[in-house]
Structure formats: C-alpha cells, structure tokens
Amino acid sequence: MLDASPTQTTLLEVNNIEVLYNHVILALKGVSLDVPKGGITAILGGNGAGKSTTLKAISNLIHSERGEVTKGSILYEGRNVVGLDPADLVKSGVVQVMEGRHCFEHLTVEENLLTGAYTRTDGRGAVAAELDLVYEYFPRLKERRKSQAGYTSGGEQQMTAIGRALMSRPSMILLDEPSMGLAPQLVEQIFEIVSRLNREQGVTFLLAEQNTNVALRYAHTGFIMENGRIVMEGNAQELRENPDVKEFYLGMSDKGRKSFRDVRSYRRRKRWLA
Amino acid sequence: MPDTLLFALEASLNGLTAGVMYALVALGFVLIFKASGIFNFAQGVLALFAALTLVGFQSGQIPFSHLINAMLGTRLHHFGWNMPTVLAIPATVLVMIGLAILVERFILKHLVNQEPIILFMATIGLAYFLEGFGDIMWGAEVKALDVGLPKGMSSAVDEATFAWFGYGFYIDRLEIWAAGIAAVLVAVLTVFSQYTKQGRALRAVADDHQAALSVGISLRFIWVLTWSIAGIVALVAGIMWGSKSGVQFSLSLIALKALPVLILGGFTSIPGAIVGGLIIGVGEKLFDFFMNPIIGGATENWFAYMLALIFLLFRPQGLFGERIIERV
C-alpha cells in the first residue's frame, strides 16, 4: 500500500497558460497551478469559470474543439507537454475522464473498459489483470459487463468512464465534473472510490468540480477559479474554513446558512479581484 | 412443378446474386459510416477509381498520359507491357491505401469533431474531385476488365436444375463468385470489428470522437484504417461490377442503388448490408416477374426506392441498424 498523503514533489506544473478558442475567445487568462504527486487536487468554480478548459488544455483535448494554448507552459514530470498528441500523453500516464462521461454507447461495458487499454503494449495478460482490478473497485461494472453502455445508468456510466481511464494504468487522472447529474449518495460513493484509488493505487487526481462541499472533503488541495483566472488556492482544510469560500461556495456565513440571494456580487468582486 | 413457379424461382435466384453485387457496394458505405458517422457519398466513385486503376495497371497504361500529351505534345499512351493480375491487384490496394492517407491528411484531419453534415458535404466534394481525377489519370474510355473470374452461364447449376425440374436455370458464374467473395469479406470484417483491438477502437471512434481521443486512440490512424478498408471493399465491388459491365464512368452511379440497400439493412450493420442487398435483389426480380404483365415493365428502376420509402416510414433504423439510444 502506498502513502496516503500527497508528496512534496510536483507531478504537473501549469505555468501562466492562456487558452484561445477559435482564435478569438479568450477562455483562460493566465492560469498557474501545481499538482503534487500522489494527491487529490480540486479545481473549483462555477459554470464557465474555466475548469474544464484547464483540464482539456492539459490533456490537449481542446485541440479538437478548435482551442489552443497560446501562452505559458505545462510541465508533466518536468517535460513540456503543450501541443502533445493526446495519445502520447496517455502513453506517458495522463488520462482524462471527460465531463458528461462520454462512454461508447454501443459498446458493452467491458468493451468500453478494454478500449481504455488501447495504448498498452504489455500484452493481454497484463490487460486482463487490470480489468480484474477495475472490477474489484467497481463490482457493479462486473455485473453489467455484457450490457451496452448506452443503456446503463448515469452512475454506472461514470464508473465505466473512470474504469476505462484506469485501464491505461495512469499515474494521473484528470477527472472532469464527476458529480454531474448524479444523486448525492452516488456522488459520495464515486468520491469514496476516487479516494481509495488515490490511497491504494497511488493515482494522482486533478479534478474539476462544482460541488465544492464534496470536493473539499476528499481533496488535499484546491484551487478556485473565476472568469478564467485562479482567484484562490490552498489546502482543502484552509479553503473549507475561509470565510469567502464559505459564503460564496458553501452558502454559509458567520450567522449560519445563508440564502444565495443575499450574497451581493459587488462585494465579492471587490474582495477577490482588487 | 408449374412453370410459373419455376420461372419465379429462377428469378429469385438471379435476384439473390444481383443482390450480392448491391451489397458489396453497400458494405463500403457501412464501414465508413460506422467508423466516422459519415455517409460517404464518394463510395461509388471510390469503386470506379479502384477499377480504373486496376485496369490501368493491368494494361500498362501510362497515368496522366492525356494531360502530358496535351502539355508537351507527346504521344504517350502505354508502357508497352501488361502487369499480371496477381501484381496489379496488390498495386491497386496500395494506391487505395495511399488515397486513404491523402483523404485523412487533406480533408478529415481538419474536420475533427465537426457535425456529420459537414463531413458529408466534404465527401460530395471528394466524389466530384475523384471522378475528374480518375478521368485525367486514366482517360474516359470504357474499358473491359478481366481478372480471370469465370463468366457466362454456370453449367453445373443448369444441369442440376435440369435434372431436378426438367428446366435449366440460367445463373451467371461471375455472380456466384461474387456471392462467395462477399461472404468471405463479411466474415473477415465481422471478426475484425468484433474481436480485435483495432476493430474495437474503430467502433469506439464511431460512437464518440472525443472520448476515443481521451483514451489515447489516434483518430488519424483509425480514419486511415477505415478508408483503406473501404477502399479495398470498393476495389472488390469495382472488380465485380467492372467484370460484369465494363469499367465506365456510370459505375459511380451504382452508389445510388446502394442507398435503398442501406435504408433496408441499416446504416450501421454489416450483415444488414448483405441482407438488405439480397432483399432488394430478389424483391426487384420477383416484383418485375409478377407485376410486369399487369403494369408493363421498367419496375426494376423504381422498386428499390419505393421499398426504401416504406422502410423509412415504419422502421427508419433499418432491419439491423443500431437503435438510436436515447436515455431520458
């Protein structure tokens, strides 16, 4: 069993990147973040804050959406990976689980998992062992292995997507919005498994999440994004106790829970972006 | 057995073999549709181009000779040797793979993640380009294609049916061969797509480009692979149709006959393409046989499309097509 806590070494370093879509739309305006090896790092923020774009910039999936990293660098294990083919990135150990699951609907659950091992060259035996491991973490998938992925439930699809990513035996998984459209109980279950994979398999996670509450309970460190910038960072404990985070993201204030209607937006702009 | 029934039986047998020829063309469509969600308008032209190239190689024709002659005033036409079929076919296969690489490089690469309709439009452009390019490269004359497949009436069938029914059926040997080759082709393709890693990747790409990219499948490689396979299937179709009725530019219109086949069988099913082809082949012949005396001829031209229309109304995904999965 591997060490549970994140180490001091940085696995991924994003330096001041800018992302343009279609040559005109500036989605990220200088984002920098460090992901420690062996940790769970969360990027938090509302819709359109740039969380997904950050993840896709790292995995270089933005290229197929006509996006482009125009400035800055992304270092994975010290190597610049900007513009690298997604397939090469998967081979070097970084794999993304996309927002909204994106299972191959007409393939069975097991076939979905096997496609995850596409880049592996270490033989059928190793892949079969990996498959067993995935089934161990997601016993539900073993029951549904012969079903077409398109007919499985949202939670099962999220599990399939994560399991598929695991099949490439990654050192790092970029997990985009794992809670999307899932019941609170299922969200908890997914995060529980993420946490176990991190502890037991030593997989580093960088996850984008809107559900600040859950994410900060499982993550070690967090970054908060707004409008294509990082506005705050710290370890999860600090962020949970920060009065601004409490007010804007967890819906709490000194006087206990607070209605979102009472949060006045000009105050937050002044306090954070001044 | 009454004569009418015998004639009908013969007509259906002929329909079956004709249907196989339709199915061969439809197969190429299904392959590309499955892998990239593109309805490849250029499939018929691809078959034409493959057949032209094969004949060109066989007869030792100099490519672009008309163009060179027009520009330089030379009188080039043939190299003066004939390439044996066993060499000409692999050479044509190489050309089709080269074409697949070019299509990926100049068209598909720039259209990743675009709407299917945009890709479809691109294939229309490709179809027109290839038709003209084939013309410039190999000339526009009608050419005979002979790869050594037997032709003419099958005497075995004739004798056997004569012994049973006292009436010999006329079945073209070429069409029997076509059926055999189609069966082998389908078997190979099915095994490939269901049981191999690349086949699985191919189906994955068909479902979701982005997700395929995210697990490290190289879209570019998969597309070259599918277009190469489609090119080879086009070559087989081109050989069959070319041997039957000569290599000429109207060959590209066989794609139109493949459309109703696809609507019947479903755009995503390889067995569907075969069964669809057979149904249309037999339906066409039988309908003609029974209705001709009543409504007077030329039903073969429209029967397939009418059948397709009925299918579109009642079973738009075809007989074997993947149901469009929509979870609410």
Interface residues (C-beta under 8 A of the other chain):
Chain A: S59 L61 S64 E65 D85 P86 A87 L89 V90 K91 V95 Q96 V97 M98 H102 C103 F104 E105 H106 L107 E111 N112 L114 T115 G116 Y118 T119 Q148 G150 Y151 R164 A165 M167 S168
Chain B: V112 N113 K197 R200 A201 R203 A204 A206 D207 D208 H209 Q210 A211 A212 L213 S214 V215 G216 I217 S218 E322 I325 R327
